[in-house]
Amino acid sequence: MKTDQIVGILIALLFHAGLAFGNRLLPASAAPAAAPAADDIPTIAVAPMPVLEPEPPDPLDTLSSDDAEPVDLSDLAPPPMQADIPVLATSPVFQQKLQPPPPPNLGGPATAITIPTGNFAAAGSGLKGLLVDLAALDQKPSPRFIVKPDYPYEMSRSHQRGEVVLGFIVDLEGNVRDPYIISSTNPAFEAPALRAISRWKFTPGKKGGVAVNTRNVQVPVEFGRTQ
């Protein structure tokens, strides 16, 4: 036999001898520890779970597709369809409300001036004393206080000249009564002329040495010459 075979046989014998006598050669302290008793293991008390009753089966789940009866949908009418109606975009109609007319006894604004025209020879109601025509007087009225008229702004800018001839009554106290327009070169001068002549003061006319109310007195009022 070869040397290698003899060495292998010796190793195998030693291995089996160690397995046979190994338990006897180990000390007692190397022995495995004994398992603890069953009484020494801590336990946890668990409450028993309630027993749940099984839910009743759903009758729809128990029916198979073969057992289900077909539903007749022929009696169901489709919902009515509303016809499409075009909506026209229209704007609201504008209506202007008419205001009621003013009462018949309501006068005009306080600033309005009524310009009388024509011959007022017969005017002079409410005067005290005699009303005598200018041509029949012994002494004619003479102005003692003259008020210049306001020159309209637009006329003054364009340097327009004009004249308004006024007729009126001079009463016993020398005041101007019932002035009116006889003639004018421009209507824009008439209102200022009336306002001015109403503030004039006169020495009353006389008939037989007695002061009387004088009618048909005429005075021209000029604009643009002496303004």
Z-matrix of the N, CA and C atoms (Angstrom, degrees):
N
C 1 1.466
C 2 1.528 1 109.53
N 3 1.344 2 114.07 1 155.41
C 4 1.449 3 118.59 2 -179.05
C 5 1.499 4 109.61 3 -87.55
N 6 1.276 5 114.24 4 163.18
C 7 1.472 6 121.25 5 -177.52
C 8 1.507 7 109.99 6 -65.13
N 9 1.317 8 119.36 7 -39.71
C 10 1.477 9 122.42 8 -179.03
C 11 1.519 10 111.30 9 -63.19
N 12 1.279 11 118.71 10 -36.56
C 13 1.457 12 120.82 11 179.43
C 14 1.515 13 111.03 12 -70.18
N 15 1.316 14 116.59 13 -36.48
C 16 1.478 15 119.79 14 -179.20
C 17 1.507 16 109.45 15 -68.29
N 18 1.322 17 118.96 16 -38.76
C 19 1.491 18 122.32 17 179.57
C 20 1.507 19 109.54 18 -66.88
N 21 1.277 20 120.93 19 -38.90
C 22 1.465 21 122.73 20 -179.97
C 23 1.501 22 111.07 21 -66.75
N 24 1.370 23 117.95 22 -36.84
C 25 1.459 24 119.69 23 179.64
C 26 1.505 25 109.54 24 -67.23
N 27 1.324 26 119.57 25 -39.20
C 28 1.467 27 123.00 26 -179.82
C 29 1.526 28 110.86 27 -64.99
N 30 1.336 29 118.25 28 -41.19
C 31 1.474 30 121.12 29 179.81
C 32 1.516 31 109.94 30 -64.69
N 33 1.303 32 118.72 31 -39.22
C 34 1.449 33 120.96 32 -179.60
C 35 1.499 34 110.40 33 -67.06
N 36 1.357 35 118.86 34 -38.45
C 37 1.464 36 121.31 35 179.04
C 38 1.513 37 110.60 36 -65.68
N 39 1.328 38 117.63 37 -42.06
C 40 1.455 39 121.16 38 179.43
C 41 1.541 40 111.09 39 -63.74
N 42 1.280 41 119.17 40 -38.05
C 43 1.471 42 122.58 41 -179.25
C 44 1.515 43 110.91 42 -65.26
N 45 1.339 44 116.76 43 -42.39
C 46 1.462 45 119.40 44 179.77
C 47 1.505 46 111.05 45 -72.40
N 48 1.312 47 118.31 46 -31.81
C 49 1.460 48 120.36 47 178.89
C 50 1.508 49 109.44 48 -69.06
N 51 1.350 50 118.89 49 -37.35
C 52 1.459 51 121.07 50 177.87
C 53 1.494 52 111.99 51 -64.79
N 54 1.331 53 119.01 52 -38.05
C 55 1.465 54 121.14 53 178.02
C 56 1.509 55 111.03 54 -66.14
N 57 1.336 56 118.61 55 -35.15
C 58 1.458 57 121.29 56 -175.83
C 59 1.499 58 111.46 57 -75.25
N 60 1.294 59 119.55 58 -39.40
C 61 1.467 60 122.29 59 -175.11
C 62 1.540 61 113.05 60 -107.45
N 63 1.337 62 119.19 61 10.78
C 64 1.480 63 119.78 62 -176.79
C 65 1.503 64 112.96 63 -72.53
N 66 1.362 65 119.23 64 -37.19
C 67 1.477 66 120.88 65 -177.34
C 68 1.515 67 111.43 66 -66.66
N 69 1.340 68 115.98 67 -30.81
C 70 1.455 69 119.67 68 -179.15
C 71 1.535 70 110.99 69 -76.63
N 72 1.255 71 118.41 70 -31.53
C 73 1.462 72 121.34 71 -176.68
C 74 1.529 73 112.38 72 -79.15
N 75 1.411 74 119.86 73 -20.89
C 76 1.481 75 121.80 74 -178.55
C 77 1.508 76 111.08 75 -72.71
N 78 1.339 77 122.78 76 139.43
C 79 1.476 78 123.32 77 178.61
C 80 1.512 79 110.89 78 -68.39
N 81 1.351 80 113.62 79 164.37
C 82 1.473 81 119.74 80 -176.53
C 83 1.507 82 111.42 81 -68.98
N 84 1.380 83 115.88 82 -28.06
C 85 1.470 84 118.58 83 -178.80
C 86 1.511 85 111.98 84 -69.10
N 87 1.305 86 117.75 85 -20.77
C 88 1.463 87 120.49 86 -179.27
C 89 1.482 88 112.77 87 -82.06
N 90 1.346 89 117.35 88 -1.79
C 91 1.458 90 120.55 89 -178.32
C 92 1.522 91 108.42 90 -68.95
N 93 1.315 92 118.55 91 147.23
C 94 1.492 93 121.80 92 -179.46
C 95 1.499 94 109.83 93 -65.62
N 96 1.415 95 116.04 94 143.68
C 97 1.465 96 121.86 95 179.79
C 98 1.497 97 109.88 96 -69.52
N 99 1.325 98 113.05 97 147.90
C 100 1.460 99 119.16 98 -178.60
C 101 1.523 100 109.05 99 -72.88
N 102 1.293 101 115.81 100 148.65
C 103 1.480 102 121.60 101 179.26
C 104 1.510 103 109.42 102 -70.50
N 105 1.343 104 119.96 103 140.03
C 106 1.470 105 122.16 104 179.76
C 107 1.508 106 110.52 105 -63.37
N 108 1.328 107 113.43 106 153.92
C 109 1.464 108 119.68 107 178.78
C 110 1.517 109 110.20 108 -67.58
N 111 1.290 110 113.50 109 157.87
C 112 1.475 111 119.53 110 -177.83
C 113 1.504 112 111.54 111 -68.65
N 114 1.397 113 117.46 112 -25.28
C 115 1.474 114 118.99 113 -177.91
C 116 1.510 115 111.94 114 -75.53
N 117 1.372 116 117.35 115 -22.79
C 118 1.464 117 119.87 116 -177.17
C 119 1.520 118 113.37 117 -82.41
N 120 1.339 119 122.28 118 -8.67
C 121 1.472 120 125.03 119 -178.11
C 122 1.526 121 108.95 120 -82.81
N 123 1.408 122 118.50 121 123.48
C 124 1.486 123 119.89 122 178.83
C 125 1.519 124 110.53 123 -69.47
N 126 1.323 125 113.26 124 141.75
C 127 1.468 126 119.89 125 -179.37
C 128 1.526 127 109.25 126 -123.04
N 129 1.340 128 119.12 127 156.00
C 130 1.482 129 126.92 128 178.42
C 131 1.505 130 108.06 129 -116.78
N 132 1.334 131 114.42 130 125.18
C 133 1.470 132 119.35 131 -179.84
C 134 1.519 133 108.94 132 -76.44
N 135 1.284 134 119.52 133 127.41
C 136 1.467 135 125.97 134 179.94
C 137 1.507 136 108.43 135 -111.87
N 138 1.381 137 116.11 136 126.65
C 139 1.467 138 119.91 137 179.48
C 140 1.510 139 109.20 138 -67.65
N 141 1.289 140 115.50 139 142.07
C 142 1.477 141 117.42 140 -179.49
C 143 1.515 142 111.26 141 -69.21
N 144 1.268 143 119.98 142 140.01
C 145 1.458 144 125.47 143 179.42
C 146 1.515 145 110.12 144 -74.56
N 147 1.350 146 117.81 145 137.11
C 148 1.480 147 118.25 146 178.56
C 149 1.508 148 110.35 147 -67.65
N 150 1.293 149 112.56 148 149.56
C 151 1.464 150 119.32 149 -179.89
C 152 1.522 151 108.19 150 -84.74
N 153 1.301 152 118.17 151 118.60
C 154 1.468 153 123.24 152 179.58
C 155 1.504 154 110.09 153 -88.67
N 156 1.363 155 111.83 154 132.26
C 157 1.460 156 116.27 155 177.74
C 158 1.519 157 109.29 156 -75.80
N 159 1.273 158 117.81 157 140.03
C 160 1.469 159 120.22 158 179.42
C 161 1.528 160 111.01 159 -66.32
N 162 1.357 161 117.05 160 136.48
C 163 1.460 162 121.76 161 178.61
C 164 1.521 163 109.53 162 -68.29
N 165 1.354 164 115.52 163 145.13
C 166 1.473 165 117.36 164 178.13
C 167 1.518 166 109.97 165 -66.91
N 168 1.246 167 117.33 166 142.64
C 169 1.473 168 119.68 167 -179.10
C 170 1.518 169 111.53 168 -66.11
N 171 1.327 170 115.95 169 143.47
C 172 1.459 171 121.75 170 176.76
C 173 1.518 172 109.20 171 -71.30
N 174 1.366 173 116.41 172 127.68
C 175 1.483 174 116.51 173 -178.04
C 176 1.522 175 112.56 174 -63.06
N 177 1.363 176 115.98 175 -26.04
C 178 1.466 177 116.87 176 179.14
C 179 1.510 178 112.28 177 -71.42
N 180 1.415 179 113.87 178 -29.37
C 181 1.463 180 116.67 179 179.44
C 182 1.515 181 111.47 180 -75.06
N 183 1.354 182 116.54 181 -26.86
C 184 1.467 183 119.03 182 -177.84
C 185 1.508 184 112.36 183 -76.87
N 186 1.343 185 115.48 184 -18.91
C 187 1.459 186 118.10 185 -179.30
C 188 1.507 187 109.14 186 -85.21
N 189 1.217 188 116.48 187 132.82
C 190 1.463 189 122.03 188 176.30
C 191 1.517 190 108.81 189 -91.12
N 192 1.264 191 113.82 190 167.92
C 193 1.464 192 117.94 191 179.23
C 194 1.514 193 112.35 192 -63.28
N 195 1.352 194 116.73 193 -23.63
C 196 1.466 195 119.14 194 179.63
C 197 1.513 196 111.00 195 -78.30
N 198 1.389 197 117.13 196 -33.10
C 199 1.470 198 119.84 197 -176.37
C 200 1.514 199 112.71 198 -81.77
N 201 1.360 200 118.52 199 -21.06
C 202 1.466 201 120.38 200 -177.09
C 203 1.513 202 110.41 201 -67.82
N 204 1.391 203 114.72 202 136.80
C 205 1.450 204 119.50 203 179.18
C 206 1.523 205 109.81 204 -81.23
N 207 1.301 206 118.97 205 139.02
C 208 1.471 207 120.21 206 178.36
C 209 1.522 208 111.09 207 -68.73
N 210 1.333 209 116.03 208 141.56
C 211 1.473 210 122.23 209 -179.71
C 212 1.512 211 108.14 210 -93.95
N 213 1.359 212 115.20 211 131.15
C 214 1.455 213 120.89 212 179.92
C 215 1.526 214 109.04 213 -86.29
N 216 1.307 215 116.77 214 113.73
C 217 1.457 216 122.33 215 -178.81
C 218 1.512 217 112.53 216 -102.77
N 219 1.339 218 117.38 217 11.18
C 220 1.466 219 119.30 218 -177.37
C 221 1.513 220 112.61 219 -71.80
N 222 1.389 221 116.88 220 -25.41
C 223 1.473 222 119.31 221 -177.80
C 224 1.520 223 112.62 222 -81.32
N 225 1.329 224 116.60 223 -12.59
C 226 1.456 225 119.14 224 -178.47
C 227 1.528 226 109.60 225 -82.84
N 228 1.354 227 115.42 226 117.75
C 229 1.466 228 120.14 227 179.83
C 230 1.518 229 109.63 228 -84.80
N 231 1.297 230 116.38 229 143.52
C 232 1.473 231 118.37 230 178.53
C 233 1.536 232 110.03 231 -67.15
N 234 1.309 233 119.01 232 151.30
C 235 1.474 234 121.12 233 179.45
C 236 1.514 235 111.01 234 -63.60
N 237 1.348 236 116.12 235 144.00
C 238 1.482 237 118.06 236 -178.68
C 239 1.521 238 110.92 237 -65.33
N 240 1.285 239 114.57 238 140.47
C 241 1.459 240 121.12 239 179.48
C 242 1.520 241 108.71 240 -96.74
N 243 1.337 242 117.53 241 130.87
C 244 1.459 243 122.31 242 178.63
C 245 1.515 244 109.55 243 -84.08
N 246 1.314 245 114.02 244 130.00
C 247 1.458 246 118.43 245 -179.03
C 248 1.518 247 110.33 246 -67.70
N 249 1.309 248 115.07 247 143.81
C 250 1.462 249 120.56 248 178.50
C 251 1.522 250 109.32 249 -73.40
N 252 1.326 251 116.23 250 119.00
C 253 1.469 252 121.88 251 178.77
C 254 1.511 253 108.14 252 -108.94
N 255 1.310 254 118.11 253 120.14
C 256 1.482 255 118.08 254 -179.82
C 257 1.523 256 110.23 255 -66.95
N 258 1.307 257 115.00 256 136.54
C 259 1.471 258 121.53 257 179.10
C 260 1.512 259 107.74 258 -99.85
N 261 1.317 260 115.05 259 118.84
C 262 1.455 261 120.31 260 -179.52
C 263 1.511 262 109.59 261 -89.52
N 264 1.315 263 115.97 262 129.37
C 265 1.469 264 121.05 263 178.82
C 266 1.517 265 108.41 264 -78.86
N 267 1.317 266 115.81 265 106.91
C 268 1.458 267 121.29 266 -179.53
C 269 1.508 268 109.19 267 -115.10
N 270 1.291 269 116.55 268 140.43
C 271 1.467 270 121.90 269 177.48
C 272 1.515 271 108.97 270 -90.40
N 273 1.344 272 118.08 271 147.09
C 274 1.463 273 119.97 272 179.71
C 275 1.518 274 111.38 273 -63.47
N 276 1.320 275 115.13 274 142.76
C 277 1.457 276 120.97 275 -179.08
C 278 1.514 277 108.93 276 -76.05
N 279 1.322 278 115.47 277 126.43
C 280 1.465 279 120.43 278 -179.67
C 281 1.518 280 108.63 279 -81.46
N 282 1.312 281 116.32 280 125.10
C 283 1.447 282 122.52 281 177.87
C 284 1.518 283 108.77 282 -124.17
N 285 1.302 284 116.24 283 122.50
C 286 1.453 285 120.68 284 179.34
C 287 1.511 286 109.34 285 -90.64
N 288 1.313 287 115.16 286 126.28
C 289 1.451 288 120.22 287 -179.69
C 290 1.523 289 109.21 288 -77.16
N 291 1.324 290 114.30 289 133.71
C 292 1.447 291 120.12 290 178.59
C 293 1.510 292 109.14 291 -85.25
N 294 1.315 293 115.92 292 131.64
C 295 1.448 294 120.31 293 178.31
C 296 1.521 295 109.90 294 -80.15
N 297 1.316 296 116.75 295 142.62
C 298 1.468 297 118.56 296 179.64
C 299 1.518 298 110.37 297 -66.81
N 300 1.325 299 116.95 298 149.05
C 301 1.468 300 119.27 299 179.31
C 302 1.519 301 110.46 300 -67.00
N 303 1.328 302 117.73 301 152.87
C 304 1.463 303 120.29 302 179.17
C 305 1.514 304 111.12 303 -68.09
N 306 1.300 305 117.25 304 157.09
C 307 1.472 306 120.14 305 177.63
C 308 1.520 307 110.48 306 -59.15
N 309 1.346 308 116.82 307 149.82
C 310 1.475 309 118.98 308 -176.88
C 311 1.512 310 113.58 309 -65.26
N 312 1.351 311 118.01 310 -25.53
C 313 1.456 312 120.07 311 -177.88
C 314 1.521 313 113.08 312 -91.67
N 315 1.344 314 117.34 313 7.09
C 316 1.454 315 120.48 314 -179.45
C 317 1.514 316 109.59 315 -86.76
N 318 1.321 317 117.35 316 123.24
C 319 1.458 318 121.56 317 -178.70
C 320 1.510 319 111.41 318 -80.49
N 321 1.305 320 117.17 319 178.76
C 322 1.441 321 122.72 320 179.31
C 323 1.512 322 111.08 321 -78.70
N 324 1.324 323 118.12 322 -178.62
C 325 1.460 324 121.04 323 178.95
C 326 1.518 325 111.63 324 -63.10
N 327 1.344 326 114.09 325 156.95
C 328 1.458 327 119.41 326 -175.92
C 329 1.518 328 112.05 327 -65.74
N 330 1.343 329 116.36 328 -27.01
C 331 1.469 330 119.65 329 -177.25
C 332 1.520 331 113.07 330 -85.89
N 333 1.339 332 117.14 331 -7.49
C 334 1.461 333 119.60 332 -178.42
C 335 1.517 334 110.02 333 -71.47
N 336 1.318 335 115.99 334 142.87
C 337 1.465 336 122.10 335 -179.47
C 338 1.514 337 107.57 336 -120.44
N 339 1.300 338 116.38 337 124.44
C 340 1.457 339 121.92 338 175.87
C 341 1.522 340 108.15 339 -91.26
N 342 1.306 341 115.20 340 121.00
C 343 1.461 342 120.29 341 -176.30
C 344 1.519 343 108.00 342 -97.18
N 345 1.342 344 118.88 343 106.85
C 346 1.468 345 120.50 344 177.49
C 347 1.518 346 110.30 345 -77.15
N 348 1.299 347 115.61 346 146.65
C 349 1.463 348 121.49 347 177.93
C 350 1.524 349 108.61 348 -132.39
N 351 1.324 350 115.90 349 160.41
C 352 1.455 351 121.27 350 176.41
C 353 1.515 352 111.85 351 102.60
N 354 1.326 353 115.79 352 -174.39
C 355 1.455 354 123.04 353 -177.59
C 356 1.518 355 109.44 354 -95.94
N 357 1.310 356 116.66 355 116.38
C 358 1.457 357 122.11 356 -178.90
C 359 1.530 358 109.94 357 -107.34
N 360 1.311 359 116.85 358 48.22
C 361 1.462 360 120.34 359 -177.91
C 362 1.518 361 111.53 360 -65.51
N 363 1.335 362 116.91 361 -29.03
C 364 1.461 363 119.99 362 -177.42
C 365 1.514 364 112.52 363 -90.37
N 366 1.349 365 116.81 364 0.85
C 367 1.452 366 119.63 365 -178.93
C 368 1.515 367 110.53 366 -74.83
N 369 1.320 368 115.51 367 174.54
C 370 1.457 369 119.97 368 178.07
C 371 1.506 370 112.54 369 115.74
N 372 1.326 371 118.65 370 25.50
C 373 1.458 372 121.34 371 177.29
C 374 1.513 373 109.57 372 -68.31
N 375 1.292 374 116.37 373 143.29
C 376 1.448 375 121.59 374 -179.74
C 377 1.513 376 113.63 375 89.11
N 378 1.330 377 119.03 376 0.57
C 379 1.463 378 122.03 377 178.99
C 380 1.527 379 110.65 378 -81.79
N 381 1.302 380 115.52 379 146.70
C 382 1.461 381 121.58 380 175.51
C 383 1.521 382 109.06 381 -93.24
N 384 1.284 383 116.65 382 137.50
C 385 1.457 384 120.65 383 179.06
C 386 1.513 385 112.46 384 90.16
N 387 1.316 386 114.46 385 -171.18
C 388 1.458 387 121.61 386 -177.05
C 389 1.514 388 111.26 387 -79.08
N 390 1.338 389 115.97 388 146.03
C 391 1.466 390 123.01 389 173.52
C 392 1.518 391 106.56 390 -110.64
N 393 1.324 392 116.36 391 110.17
C 394 1.461 393 121.85 392 -173.07
C 395 1.521 394 109.08 393 -117.09
N 396 1.325 395 114.89 394 143.76
C 397 1.455 396 120.11 395 178.23
C 398 1.524 397 109.85 396 -70.57
N 399 1.328 398 115.49 397 149.45
C 400 1.464 399 121.41 398 -176.36
C 401 1.525 400 111.43 399 -58.84
N 402 1.329 401 117.20 400 -36.93
C 403 1.474 402 120.24 401 -176.71
C 404 1.522 403 112.57 402 -70.42
N 405 1.323 404 118.82 403 -19.02
C 406 1.465 405 121.77 404 -177.37
C 407 1.518 406 113.09 405 -96.16
N 408 1.305 407 120.50 406 5.26
C 409 1.464 408 123.36 407 -176.11
C 410 1.522 409 110.83 408 -83.93
N 411 1.332 410 114.13 409 151.06
C 412 1.458 411 119.98 410 171.01
C 413 1.532 412 110.44 411 -82.58
N 414 1.347 413 116.55 412 -32.45
C 415 1.470 414 121.45 413 179.28
C 416 1.521 415 107.19 414 -135.86
N 417 1.324 416 116.60 415 121.55
C 418 1.451 417 121.35 416 -176.95
C 419 1.527 418 110.41 417 -80.89
N 420 1.351 419 118.22 418 154.93
C 421 1.474 420 121.05 419 176.66
C 422 1.519 421 109.81 420 -66.38
N 423 1.334 422 114.61 421 146.70
C 424 1.465 423 120.45 422 178.27
C 425 1.520 424 108.83 423 -130.20
N 426 1.356 425 117.21 424 137.01
C 427 1.473 426 119.49 425 -179.16
C 428 1.518 427 111.95 426 -69.79
N 429 1.320 428 115.69 427 136.18
C 430 1.455 429 121.54 428 175.50
C 431 1.527 430 112.78 429 -119.79
N 432 1.326 431 118.97 430 -9.41
C 433 1.471 432 122.56 431 175.49
C 434 1.525 433 107.23 432 -147.48
N 435 1.344 434 115.22 433 116.48
C 436 1.466 435 121.06 434 -175.03
C 437 1.527 436 109.02 435 -114.39
N 438 1.321 437 116.72 436 135.15
C 439 1.470 438 123.78 437 176.95
C 440 1.520 439 108.29 438 -112.70
N 441 1.328 440 115.53 439 124.69
C 442 1.462 441 119.80 440 178.05
C 443 1.533 442 110.26 441 -75.36
N 444 1.317 443 117.93 442 141.39
C 445 1.473 444 120.43 443 179.73
C 446 1.522 445 111.42 444 -75.73
N 447 1.316 446 115.46 445 157.07
C 448 1.471 447 121.20 446 174.84
C 449 1.527 448 108.87 447 -75.18
N 450 1.321 449 114.67 448 129.03
C 451 1.462 450 119.90 449 179.76
C 452 1.525 451 107.59 450 -83.45
N 453 1.329 452 119.64 451 118.41
C 454 1.473 453 120.59 452 179.57
C 455 1.521 454 111.17 453 -54.50
N 456 1.344 455 115.94 454 139.32
C 457 1.462 456 121.06 455 -173.44
C 458 1.526 457 111.42 456 -63.30
N 459 1.313 458 117.09 457 -44.30
C 460 1.467 459 119.02 458 -178.42
C 461 1.519 460 110.96 459 -64.55
N 462 1.357 461 116.83 460 -35.31
C 463 1.466 462 119.30 461 179.67
C 464 1.528 463 110.95 462 -71.49
N 465 1.333 464 116.00 463 -36.45
C 466 1.472 465 118.36 464 179.42
C 467 1.521 466 111.81 465 -68.76
N 468 1.321 467 118.03 466 -33.00
C 469 1.465 468 120.32 467 178.36
C 470 1.520 469 111.30 468 -66.47
N 471 1.315 470 116.24 469 -38.19
C 472 1.467 471 119.50 470 -179.83
C 473 1.525 472 112.28 471 -91.19
N 474 1.349 473 116.60 472 3.54
C 475 1.474 474 122.35 473 176.73
C 476 1.534 475 111.08 474 57.28
N 477 1.323 476 116.05 475 41.27
C 478 1.461 477 119.60 476 177.71
C 479 1.520 478 109.88 477 -86.46
N 480 1.301 479 115.12 478 139.13
C 481 1.450 480 122.31 479 177.36
C 482 1.519 481 109.62 480 -105.73
N 483 1.322 482 114.56 481 155.95
C 484 1.454 483 118.43 482 -179.74
C 485 1.513 484 111.35 483 -164.13
N 486 1.335 485 115.00 484 172.27
C 487 1.458 486 121.28 485 -179.41
C 488 1.511 487 108.77 486 -149.05
N 489 1.326 488 114.87 487 139.99
C 490 1.461 489 122.05 488 177.54
C 491 1.528 490 107.10 489 -126.10
N 492 1.332 491 117.17 490 126.56
C 493 1.460 492 122.64 491 177.37
C 494 1.516 493 107.56 492 -99.37
N 495 1.327 494 116.87 493 123.25
C 496 1.452 495 123.46 494 -175.03
C 497 1.526 496 109.90 495 -113.66
N 498 1.319 497 115.45 496 145.20
C 499 1.451 498 121.91 497 172.17
C 500 1.517 499 109.41 498 -119.42
N 501 1.346 500 118.30 499 147.91
C 502 1.471 501 120.78 500 -175.91
C 503 1.522 502 109.00 501 -166.80
N 504 1.318 503 116.06 502 -178.58
C 505 1.456 504 124.51 503 177.37
C 506 1.513 505 108.46 504 -115.44
N 507 1.321 506 116.36 505 138.81
C 508 1.460 507 122.06 506 172.36
C 509 1.521 508 107.42 507 -106.28
N 510 1.330 509 116.55 508 116.94
C 511 1.466 510 119.51 509 -175.81
C 512 1.525 511 111.40 510 -82.46
N 513 1.343 512 116.75 511 -174.21
C 514 1.452 513 122.19 512 -176.62
C 515 1.520 514 112.66 513 -62.36
N 516 1.342 515 118.18 514 -26.75
C 517 1.463 516 122.14 515 -178.40
C 518 1.520 517 112.22 516 -93.23
N 519 1.319 518 117.20 517 -0.52
C 520 1.459 519 120.86 518 178.38
C 521 1.520 520 113.99 519 88.30
N 522 1.350 521 117.85 520 10.70
C 523 1.471 522 121.30 521 178.85
C 524 1.529 523 110.41 522 -85.92
N 525 1.323 524 115.51 523 153.53
C 526 1.461 525 122.42 524 177.85
C 527 1.521 526 108.76 525 -84.86
N 528 1.311 527 116.15 526 129.43
C 529 1.468 528 121.80 527 -179.70
C 530 1.529 529 109.14 528 -125.77
N 531 1.358 530 114.75 529 139.85
C 532 1.469 531 122.86 530 173.10
C 533 1.540 532 112.86 531 52.98
N 534 1.339 533 118.83 532 57.56
C 535 1.472 534 118.63 533 177.89
C 536 1.532 535 110.55 534 -71.99
N 537 1.328 536 116.26 535 150.92
C 538 1.464 537 122.33 536 -179.96
C 539 1.514 538 108.81 537 -150.39
N 540 1.343 539 115.81 538 162.44
C 541 1.462 540 122.66 539 -177.72
C 542 1.528 541 108.80 540 -91.26
N 543 1.321 542 114.59 541 127.38
C 544 1.463 543 119.92 542 173.06
C 545 1.523 544 109.81 543 -94.29
N 546 1.333 545 117.15 544 -46.43
C 547 1.463 546 122.13 545 177.99
C 548 1.519 547 108.31 546 -159.53
N 549 1.369 548 115.26 547 157.84
C 550 1.464 549 120.95 548 177.23
C 551 1.513 550 108.86 549 -155.73
N 552 1.331 551 115.38 550 148.61
C 553 1.465 552 120.22 551 178.12
C 554 1.529 553 111.93 552 -84.35
N 555 1.318 554 117.94 553 -19.66
C 556 1.466 555 121.82 554 -179.52
C 557 1.524 556 108.22 555 -153.38
N 558 1.315 557 118.93 556 127.59
C 559 1.469 558 120.19 557 -179.43
C 560 1.521 559 113.78 558 -59.81
N 561 1.352 560 117.90 559 -21.96
C 562 1.458 561 119.89 560 -179.02
C 563 1.525 562 111.88 561 -67.33
N 564 1.349 563 117.48 562 -19.51
C 565 1.463 564 120.43 563 -179.38
C 566 1.531 565 112.87 564 -90.74
N 567 1.311 566 119.36 565 -8.83
C 568 1.461 567 121.15 566 -171.12
C 569 1.528 568 112.28 567 -70.37
N 570 1.332 569 117.70 568 -48.47
C 571 1.469 570 120.06 569 -178.44
C 572 1.528 571 111.83 570 -62.57
N 573 1.351 572 120.28 571 -46.41
C 574 1.467 573 118.66 572 176.80
C 575 1.521 574 113.05 573 -60.89
N 576 1.341 575 117.14 574 -34.19
C 577 1.464 576 119.54 575 179.98
C 578 1.524 577 111.04 576 -68.22
N 579 1.328 578 117.86 577 -40.27
C 580 1.469 579 120.96 578 178.30
C 581 1.521 580 111.71 579 -64.72
N 582 1.352 581 116.60 580 -41.58
C 583 1.459 582 118.86 581 179.28
C 584 1.538 583 111.09 582 -63.70
N 585 1.306 584 116.02 583 -37.70
C 586 1.464 585 119.45 584 -177.74
C 587 1.530 586 111.50 585 -71.51
N 588 1.337 587 117.70 586 -45.15
C 589 1.470 588 119.98 587 -175.82
C 590 1.519 589 112.27 588 -68.10
N 591 1.315 590 116.67 589 -25.16
C 592 1.466 591 119.40 590 179.37
C 593 1.523 592 111.63 591 -68.08
N 594 1.315 593 118.57 592 -17.13
C 595 1.463 594 122.80 593 -178.61
C 596 1.535 595 112.59 594 -101.33
N 597 1.299 596 116.25 595 -0.75
C 598 1.476 597 118.84 596 178.95
C 599 1.526 598 109.91 597 -70.11
N 600 1.354 599 115.30 598 154.14
C 601 1.460 600 122.43 599 174.56
C 602 1.545 601 108.92 600 -125.18
N 603 1.365 602 115.08 601 140.26
C 604 1.457 603 121.13 602 -176.61
C 605 1.529 604 109.99 603 -126.18
N 606 1.324 605 113.83 604 158.96
C 607 1.466 606 120.85 605 164.60
C 608 1.517 607 106.57 606 -84.71
N 609 1.339 608 118.94 607 121.81
C 610 1.470 609 120.10 608 -173.06
C 611 1.530 610 112.38 609 -59.01
N 612 1.320 611 115.48 610 150.65
C 613 1.460 612 120.71 611 174.48
C 614 1.528 613 110.88 612 -75.62
N 615 1.345 614 116.10 613 159.29
C 616 1.464 615 120.81 614 -176.68
C 617 1.525 616 110.57 615 -128.67
N 618 1.338 617 112.04 616 147.71
C 619 1.469 618 120.85 617 176.50
C 620 1.529 619 106.45 618 -134.61
N 621 1.339 620 116.22 619 114.91
C 622 1.457 621 120.73 620 -176.65
C 623 1.504 622 112.05 621 66.19
N 624 1.327 623 117.91 622 30.57
C 625 1.449 624 122.94 623 178.97
C 626 1.510 625 114.60 624 79.92
N 627 1.339 626 115.85 625 6.93
C 628 1.469 627 120.59 626 -178.68
C 629 1.538 628 108.14 627 -116.85
N 630 1.357 629 115.39 628 136.10
C 631 1.477 630 120.02 629 178.51
C 632 1.523 631 109.56 630 -67.83
N 633 1.319 632 116.00 631 135.06
C 634 1.469 633 122.57 632 -178.65
C 635 1.521 634 108.81 633 -133.10
N 636 1.325 635 115.30 634 166.47
C 637 1.469 636 121.87 635 171.20
C 638 1.522 637 108.26 636 -79.79
N 639 1.330 638 115.30 637 130.60
C 640 1.463 639 120.61 638 -174.39
C 641 1.515 640 109.69 639 -112.61
N 642 1.320 641 115.49 640 128.15
C 643 1.466 642 120.43 641 176.93
C 644 1.518 643 109.87 642 -108.59
N 645 1.359 644 113.69 643 168.97
C 646 1.469 645 122.74 644 -179.39
C 647 1.528 646 112.13 645 62.51
N 648 1.337 647 116.58 646 32.32
C 649 1.455 648 120.11 647 172.82
C 650 1.525 649 107.43 648 -80.20
N 651 1.328 650 118.49 649 131.60
C 652 1.461 651 123.55 650 -177.47
C 653 1.523 652 109.83 651 -125.06
N 654 1.339 653 114.88 652 136.34
C 655 1.459 654 121.77 653 -179.93
C 656 1.528 655 108.26 654 -138.45
N 657 1.333 656 119.29 655 129.28
C 658 1.466 657 121.13 656 172.52
C 659 1.532 658 110.48 657 -86.95
N 660 1.299 659 115.61 658 135.48
C 661 1.469 660 122.19 659 176.80
C 662 1.516 661 106.99 660 -114.48
N 663 1.326 662 116.12 661 123.27
C 664 1.463 663 121.16 662 -174.61
C 665 1.536 664 110.12 663 -105.72
N 666 1.342 665 113.66 664 148.97
C 667 1.464 666 122.60 665 177.29
C 668 1.525 667 109.08 666 -124.71
N 669 1.346 668 115.52 667 133.94
C 670 1.460 669 120.46 668 172.75
C 671 1.507 670 114.21 669 95.32
N 672 1.300 671 120.18 670 -8.17
C 673 1.469 672 120.78 671 -178.79
C 674 1.522 673 110.41 672 -100.41
N 675 1.290 674 116.71 673 -51.31
C 676 1.462 675 120.65 674 -177.76
C 677 1.513 676 112.43 675 -113.04
N 678 1.381 677 117.23 676 13.96
C 679 1.466 678 119.62 677 -177.65
C 680 1.515 679 109.60 678 -72.23
